[in-house]
Structure formats: structure tokens, C-alpha cells
Amino acid sequence: MSDVMSGLFDQLGLDIIRGEAKFKDENTLEVGGEEYTAKKFVIGTGQNYMPLDIPGKEYLHDSRDFLSIDEIPDHVTFIGGGIISMEFASICLSLGKKVDIVTDGDIILKQYPQKYVIKIVEKLKQQGANFVFNAIVEAVEKTETGYSVKGSDGLSIDKDYVLAAVGRRANVDGMNLEALGIEYSGKGIVVDDHMRTSVRHIYASGDVVDKKIPKLTPTAEFESNYIAMDILNPLNFAINYPPIPNLVFTLPRIAQVGVTIDEAEKNPDEYRIEEVAYGQTLAWLNNAEKDAHMTYIFDHKNNLVGAAAMSDEAGIYMDILTFIINEKMGIKELSKYIFAFPTTTYGLISSLMPLFLKKD
């Protein structure tokens, strides 16, 4: 825990007990040989890096290691085709480093719009990234000059640093949850629609929960706020998630919120898809980011229900669009406001407003 958070907890009068926790029974927690009893518990232990069990695994690094290094290595190999690999690869390439991305599948960032992902992959390739698809890493060997990644189909890559980003698993080891009958798996702890585990006075929140929605800091905060209210004043309604913006920090960024492009394409009778070449039509408002692109998704009532973007400003766009989607705002509501000019917000609203008037 950071000094800032520790100081904040001290100001709030909260006690911090440091150590590994283990349930003795449904109302007793043991930490460092001391026992603590309570009427309610909230498990918010997050996830752990999922290690590769291969020869040479001691040479592998995770995202925490990478964020702690003093200097970026000249040649980095990333194992995995997810968010961490793509974000860190973008950083390395922008600094002129060599990058390999090795994945056991044929799709990168599968949870994001592939039409944008393909463009990001091509851009990274132009910057010198080497993508290796459908490859299984079988070993990492130490060499005189660094390390060598070995794998299927003759895979052999020499580099200075190897980062494994093949997923995460719930951080529940040693907590004795099985003795309490709390249901969990590597995906996380099973909870009901009030964030309660199978032991009703023990809650779980954040990345440690087995859930379909994105495991993000804002969703963990949303769940924790709900739990706090339920503990202090039991709520008679289930947790209800609003549209959740989801962002990957590649260069440029990719973001989405609400109904996805994939879902809309599979259900053309329910949704209308509108595309805006934002970087071309509004380059003067978009820092000349020519490749910037927006996709809007409307339902049959002409409500905006989803959006996706590829842009350095994608995060800002999604925050604004999340509010519009959640409040079911249309041209009538948006016309009541005057936005600052010339700003990216002004450009976004200007590109969106005419689309409310279109019909299927």
C-alpha cells in the first residue's frame, strides 16, 4: 500500500492490519497469528499474475517488474496478445526499442473491435514490431547476451527481456475459502446480485470476483460503493451496472462502451451502425490525428446505445458518450447545452448530433 493511501486511511481513523489473511471461521480472520472477529467481511484481494509453468520460468517477468525497471531494455519479447503486451509494446516502440509479441492464437485484443485492432497491429509492424501468431512458448533459456525464447514450429527468439502476460487468476490462495463453503475458481469468487458470496455476510468486490463485465478499477470502485451502502443500510435492490467504458492504452488508443460493434453487426434488425472518419472530417479539432475514427451504434428508437473509437483522445470521447448513453440523451437534450469551442468535445457532439436524425 502506498504512503498516500496509508496517510488517507489514518486521517479517516481506519486501522491497517498488514499480513496474509486466513479465515478461521465465518466470523474470524487470522492475520500474523492474531485473530480478528467481525459481523461483515469484504474480500477485495484482486488478481495475481498467472505464471507460465515452463523450463526457464525464473527468467520471466510480469507487468509489475516492467513498471519498476530503471531503463527499458533494447529488445523485449512479450508472451501473450492481450492488453498488457500491446500497451507495453507501444511504449517500447515509441522509444525506438525492438519488440516481439508471441501469442498462441491468431487474434490480438480479441475483446476489442477488430477493425481498429488490425490498424493498430499494422502500425506497430511499421514501427518494427514482430508478431508471431499460433505459437506455443515451451521454454526460456539464458544465453551469453540475454535470453532465448523457444517454442513450437521452431520458434527461437533472442532478446534482452521476456515479459509473460498470459492472464491473471484470482488472488485467493491460502484464505481457506473452501472450508467456509465459499464457491470460487481461478476466474474468481462467485457472488450474487448483491455482491455476496455463498456466505451471505462475506462480500467480494473487484478483480477477485468471477464476472463477465470488464475487470477495471472503476468497476471495482462501483462495486465497493454499492457494498458499503448495503452494509450500512441494507439495500432492497440488486447492483445494476451502467454502460462501462473500456479502454486500451495503445498508441493510438482503442475504446468502447455499451453495445459492441460485433453485437450490432450480428443483430442488424435491432441496431444501426454509423461510422465517422473523425480524423479526416474534423482534423482541425483533433490535433491533425488523421487516422482517428468513431463508430456509433443506435437502437431502433434512435437512442445511442454504444460507441467505439480509435484515437489518442478515445478515453475522453468514451466518458462523454457514456453519459449520453446512460442518460438516454438525444438531439433535444443535447441542443440545450453550449459547449466550449474549439475543443474535442465540441467536435464529438457536432459529429454525433446529425446522426440522431437519420433513419434505417
N, C-alpha and C positions, 0 to 999 in steps of 0.2 A: 504494500500500500504506500502511495506517495506521501511525502511530508505535508503536501497541501491538503489531501483528504484527511490525514490524521489530525491536522490542525482544525479542520472544519468539524470533525466529529467531536473533538474536545470542546469546541465552542458550543456545540449542541448538547453537551452533557452526556454523550454516548460513550460507553465503555468499549474498548477494543481488546479482545482476547486473541492473542496470536498463537497459532499452532494447528496441528491436524485434528480435525473433529471426528468423533465416532459416537453414534447413538448407542447408549446402554439400554434404553427402552424408549417408549413413545414420548416420555416427558423428560428424559435425562440425556444430556450430551456430555461426553468426556473430552477434555482438551488438556493435553500435557499433564495428565494424572489428576486433574481437578474435575469435579462434576458440577454441572450447571443444570438446573431444572427450569422449565418454562411451560406456560399453557399453550403457546404457539411457537412454531418454528418456520423459517423461510430458508429454503436451500437455494443459494444463488452462486454456485461454485463454477459455473461456466463450463468450458471445454478445454481439453488438453490436445496438444499436438499428437497426431497419430503416427508413430514411428514405422519405418519400413523394416521388417524383420529379414534382413539380407546380410550376407557377409560384407563387412566393412561399414556396418550401420553406425559405428562410432565416429565415422568421418562426416556424417550427415549433419546439416544444420537446419534449424527451423526459423520461423519468421522473427521470433524474439532475438535469436542470435544475430540475424541480419540487421535488425534495427539497433543493435548495440555495438556494431563494429565501427572502428575509427576511420577506416578507409575502404571504399568499395573496391573489391578485387578486380583485376583486369579481365578475367574470364569466369563467368558464373553459369553453372548448369542448374536449371530448375526442373525438378521432377514433379509433374502434375500440371494440368491445364486449367486450373481454376483461378480465382480472384487473386490470391497471393502471388502466384507465379507471374501473372500478367501485369499486375501493378508494379511489382519489384523489377520485372524485366524492362518496363517502360522507363523506370528511373535509371537503371544501368545503361540503357541505350542512349538516353539523353545526355549521359556523362561520357559517352564515347567508349563504353566497355563492350566486350563480346558476350553474347548471350545464347544459350541453348535452352529450349523448352521441350522436354520429353514427356509425352503423355501416352497412356495405354489405350486411348480412344482415338476417334477421328474428328471430334468436335471440341473446340475451345469455348470456355464460358457458356456451357450449354443452357444455363438459366437466363441468359440474356438474348435480345433479338439478334439472330444470326446474320441478318443483313448488315448490321453495324459491326458485329464481331469480325466478320470476314474483312471488312475495310480496315479494322484495327490490326488484324493479323498481317495484312498486306503492307500496311505502313511500317510495322515492326520489321518485317522482312526487308523492306527497302533500307531500313536503318542497320541491317546486318544480322538480325535475329535468325537463328537456325531452329526450325520447328521439326521435331521428329514425332510422327504420329504412329499409333498402333504398335508401340514398343514397350516391352516389359523390362524394367531395370532389375537386374539379377545380382549385381554386386558393385561395390565401390572399392577400388584398390589405390593404395598410396604409391606414388611414384617419386622419382628424384626431383621433379619440377612441380608437383602438385598432386592431383588425383585423377583417376581414370574411371569413368562410368562404363560398366559392361552390361550388356543385355541381349535380348532376343534378336535374331536375324543379324548377328554380327555387330550389334551396336557397340561402339567404342568411342568415347569422347574424353579427351584430356582437357583439364581445366584447373583453375586455382581454388574454386569454392563450389560446393554442392549443397543446394537447399532443397529439402524434400517438403512438398506441400501437397500431400495426397489426401488430406482430410483431417477432421478432428473428431474426438469422441467425448462423451460426457465425462466430466471430472467427478466421479462418484466413488472411486476406488477407496476402500478402507473405511467407508462411512457406516457399514453394517446395515445398509438399507434392506437387504434381503431378510434379515432377522425380524424386521418390523413389518414385513409383507408389502413393502413399497415396490411397485412394479417399475422396472427400468430396463434399458438395454444400452448398447453403445450409442444409439441415437439420442438417448436422454431419458428423463423421468416422465412417466405417463401422468398427466393431470386431467382434471375435469374442467368444465367451463367456468369454474371459479378459481382455477389455478391450484386446486387442492390435489394432493397425492391420494393414494388409496388409504392413507391415514389422514382423516379429514382436517386435523388441526396442524398438519405439516404441509406447507405450501412449497411450490418451486417456481422460480422465475428466471427468465433469461435464457442463455445458450444451453443451460443444463436440461432444459425441457425438450421433450420429444414433440415437435410441432412442424407443421407444414409451412407456416409463414417464415419469412426471412429471419435468420438469427442475427439481429443487429442491435447495436447499443440503444437506439430509440425504442425498439420494441421491448427490450428488457426493462427500460425505464417506464414504459407504458404499463407493463405487467406489474412492476413493483409498486407503482402508484395505486393501481387497482387493488392489489393485495393489502396495502397499508389501509386503504379505506374500508376494505372488507373486514379487517381485523378490528379496527377502531369502531366501526359501525356497520355490522353485517349487512351486505347489500342483497337485495332480492332480485338482482338481475345478473346475467352472465356477462363475462368480459366480451366486449364487442370491438373488434379491431377496425379502425378506419382504413382507407386506402394507404398502403405503405410504400413510400418512395424507396427505391433500391438503386444503389449507385456503385459502380466500379471505377476506381481511380486510375484508369489507363490514360494515356495521352493521345488523343482527347478522351474524355470520359464517356461512358455509356450509362444511361439511367432509364428507369421505367417506373410507372406507378399505375395501379388499378388493373383493368383488363389488359392482358398482354396482346402483342401483335399475333402471336401464334394462336391464341384462343379466338381472337377476332377473325382470323383467316379461316379457321375451322368452322366458324358459325356465321357465314355471310348474311343469313337471313335475320340475324339478331344485331349485327354491328356494321357500321360504316367506317372505313379507314380513309383518312385524309393525310396526305404527305406534303410537307413544306420543305423545299430546299432552302432552309433558313440562311445558310451561309452565302447563297447566291442572291437571294431576293433582298436580304437585309444586311449585307456585308458592312455597310456604313455604321450599323449599330452593333456589330458583332466582332469588332476588332479584326476585320478582314479575315475571319475564320471561314474560308471558302467551302470547306467540307462539312460544316455544321448542318445537321438535318433533324427535322422533327416529324414525328408520326402521331396523329391524333386519332382516337377511337371514340365514336359516338354510338349510342344505342338508337333504337327505332323511334324514340321520343325526342331525338336530337340533344340528349344530355351527353356531356363529355364524361366518359366513364374510364378512360385510360389514355396513357401517353407514353412515348418513348423518345429518347433523344441521343444524338451523338454530338458532343460539343464540350469545349473546356468549361462552359457555363451550365452544363447539364444539371448539376445539383441545384442551382438557383432556379432553373426552369421547373424542376420537379416539385420544389417546395411551393411555388406559386400555383402550379397545376393541381397539386394535392388539395390545396384549399378550395379551388374552384370545383373539383370533382366531389369533394366531401360535402360541400355546401350546396351542391347542385345549382351552381350559378350558370346563367346563360347570358345572352346578349342584353336582356333587360336589366339584369342585376349589375353586370359589368359596366354598362353605359352610365351608371350613377356615379362612377369614380373618375377622377382625373389623375393620371399617372405622370410621374416626372419624365421629362424629355430632354435630351435623347438618352435613353437607358435601355438595357437589355430587357427589362420588364415591359417597357413601353412597346418594344418591338415584338415581344412574345404575345402580348394582348392584341396588338394590331394584326398579327398574322392569324390569331385564333378567331377573332370576332366574326369575320365574314363566313367562316365555316359553319357557324350555328344556323345560317340561313339556307344552307344547301340541303337538298333532299336526295334520297336514294335514287 
